[in-house]
Amino acid sequence: MGISNSANLRPADRWLLQSPPNSRAHLRLFCFPYAGGGSEVFRAWSVTLPESVEVCSVQLPGHGARFREQPLRRFGPLIKAIAEALAPYLNKPFAFFGHSMGATIAFETARELRRTRRPFPSHLFVSGGRAPSIPYRGLLTYNLPEQEFIEELRRLNGTPQEVIEHCELMQIMLPLLRADFELIQTYVYRPEPPLACPITAFGGSQDRNVSCADMEGWREQTSCSFSMQRITGDHFFLHAARPLLLEVLSRELHPLIGTMK
């Protein structure tokens, strides 16, 4: 089963963008973006990752081509909708990758698949996100006045400077960014048994928002193996250090692919 990129998408297909289509792949890698991010974050990954990996970007409401839709501000409805949308595409082995907000979304989606007795990921890759059991420690920023909120975006260094300085574009982006910040800043972790899949955590060596201890906390979320990789860069090392990240990710994926041929 391929994932369509056409304009005439079924409702579930709006959630997934595939680049490029790869019906011969042995493994699907579902990628979950950070706050404000869309499918373009992962668009070029298939060029570097093994050719037997099909990269499928999860497109959230309000993001990218779904910009006319209202973004979701609470995890419960979002996770249930994602699990439902992914169900038709779990017909071959798959893994999850999520960065920052996307790490928590990937984790909670895996738990929802387990609760609903659907196929389960072979591996969970979490990047730039503190372990879900560690509460959000900062001040709530999603409801800051506009200029203060924009300064927070500058500090995080995840929104391109040309976007921040483009007044009209920022007026379009601000509601989405506020919604995503609210989603992650109001997240409440609920204990469940550890996941029955390995977890690999990637962290930025100069990340001021997520510490090594924050990443180490992912260890308790798996009953299988856990490893942690430190990548040179700040919170958004997946851009600045993308070649190194994908090199390490490729090494981690090879054993999975080998067992599925």
N, C-alpha and C positions, 0 to 999 in steps of 0.2 A: 504494500500500500504506500503510495507516495503522498506527499503533503502539497497541496495546490498553492500556487502563487497567483492564481488568476483573480480577477475582480469579483467573480461569481462564487464566493465562498459560502459553504455551509456555516451555520452559526459557530460550531465547534472549531472550524478551520481558521477563524479569525484569530484564535489564540496562538497559532503556530506559523512560523515562517521558516522555510527551509532554504539553505544556500550552500551549494547548488543542490538540486534534487539528486539523490543517490540511492536508487533502488537496489544496488548490489551491496550496500553496506551491511556489515555484521552487527553493528551496534549503533544505536541512536544516543546522542548526547543532547539532552534537553538543557538549555541555558536560560537562567533567570537573571534579569538585569538589576542593577542598583537603582536607587531612587532617581527618578527623572530619566532613566536610560531606556532605550528601545532596542529593536532588533539590530540596528546598525552597530551596536557594541560588539556583536559576534559575527558580523557579516563576512569577514575575511578569514575566520578561523579554519574553515574547511581546506584552505590552501596549504596550511602548515600541518594540521593534524593528519593522522594516517588516513589513507583514502578509503579504508573500510569503516570509517566513522562518519555518520550522517549528523551534521550539526543542525539542531532544530531550536530556534530562538522562541521563547515564550513571550508573546506580545500581550501586555496587560491592557485593560480598558483605559482609555485616555492617553495611551502612549503610541507614538509612531502613526501608522495608518489608522489607528483607532482613536485619533485625537478628538473626534466628535462625541465620543462616549464619556460618561461620567466615571472618573477613577474611583476605585473602591477604597474606603478608609478603615476597614476593619478586616482582620485576618480571617475570621470564620467564613463569611460569604465568599471571599476571594479564593481561599484554599479549596472549598467545595466546588467552586466553578472551574478551577484549574484541573482538579482531579477528574471531573466529568468530561472536560474538553480533551484531556490527554488519553482517556480510556480507549478510543479507537486506534491509537497509535502505539499501544503497548504490546503489539503483536510480534515484536522482536526484542532481544535483550537491549537494555538501555541503562544509562547512568545520568545523574543530575550534576550540574554545575551552577552555582549561584554566587554572585558577588555582593557583599554588603547586605542591603535589604534582600537581595536575591538569595543569599545564603539561608536566611530564615525562611523565606518562601519555599525554597527547595526542600528544606528539612521538614517543614510542616506538611508539604504536599506528599512527601514520602510517608509520613505518619498517617495521613488521610488515606493513601492507597492501602496501607496495612489495615486500617480500621474497616475499610470497605471490601477487603479481601480481593483486591485487584493485583495484577503483576507488580513486582517490587523492583526498585533499582538495584543493579549489581554493585554500584559504588556511588557514594555521595562526595562530591568535591565542594568544599566551602571556602570562600575567598573573601578576605577583608571584612569578616563579620564576627562579632563576639559570639561565644557559645550562647545558645538560647536561654540557658538557666541563669545567665548573668544579666540582671536587670539593667535597663537603660539608666545611666548615671547622670547624664547631662541635664541641662535646663530644657524645657519644652520650647522648641523654636518654630514649630509649624504655624503658630498663631502670632508670631512677632509682627510688629508694624513693618510695612513694606521695605523701607530702607534698611532696617535692622536685619530683616530676613535676607535681603540681597547681600549684605555684608557677611552673613553666615555662609552663604553660597561661595563667596570669594575665599573665605577661610578654608572651606573644605576642599577647594581646588578641583572640583569635579565638573563644574559648569564652565565651558570655554569662555574666555574673556570677551570674545567678540559677541557671544550670546548675551552676556550680562550687560554689555554696553549698548545693545540693540533694544531700545525702549519698547517698540511694538512687539518684538518677539518675546521679550520678557513678560509682557502683559499676558501673552498666550501661555507661557510656560509656568508662571507663578501658581495658578490654581492646581496644576498637576503636581508641582514640586511640594506645595503645601500638603496636598493629599497624601503623597508618598511619605513625607516626613511624619505626618500624623499616624499613618499606618504602622511605621516601625517604632515610633516613640511611645505609642500606646499598646504595643504588643505585650501580652501577658502569657508567660510560659506555664504550661500545665504538665506536671510529671507524667511520663508514660515509660514502659520498658524501653531499654536501648534498642536501636535499630539493628537488624540482622544483616548489615552490609558494612564493608569497610568505609571509613571516613578519612579523607585527606584534606588537611586544612592548609591554605596558603595565606600568609600574612606579609604585609609590607614592613620592611626593616625600619623605616622612618614614619610609620603610621602613628600619629598622635591621638587617634580616636580609638584604635583597637590595639591593645597590648598583647604581648606574647602570652601572658596568663589568660587573657580573654580567649585567645585561640586554643590554648591548651584545654580549656573547659569542654571542647567538643569531644574529648576522649571518652567522657562518661556517657555519650549519646550512642555508642556502638558496642555491641557484644562481639564484634570482630576486630580486625586490626585498625590501628590509628597511626597516622604519621602527620608531621607538620613540616612545611617548607617555608623558609623565610626568603622573600624576594626583595631585592633592592628597590626602594621607592617608598612613596607615601601611600595614603589610603587608596589612591587610584593607580597603583602599580600595574594593573592589568592593561593600561594604555602605554605607559612609559617603558615598561619592561615586558611588553607582550611577547617578543621572541623567546625570552627565557621562560616565561610562564608556560607558553605552549610547548616548549621543549620538554619541560618537566611533566606537563600534563600528558604529552604523547607517551613518555616512558611509563607513566602510571596506567595508561589505557592499553598498552601492548599486551600485558598478561590477560586482560579481559578479552581482547579480540582473539587471542590465540586459543582460548578455551571454547570459542563460539564458532570456529570455522567448521 
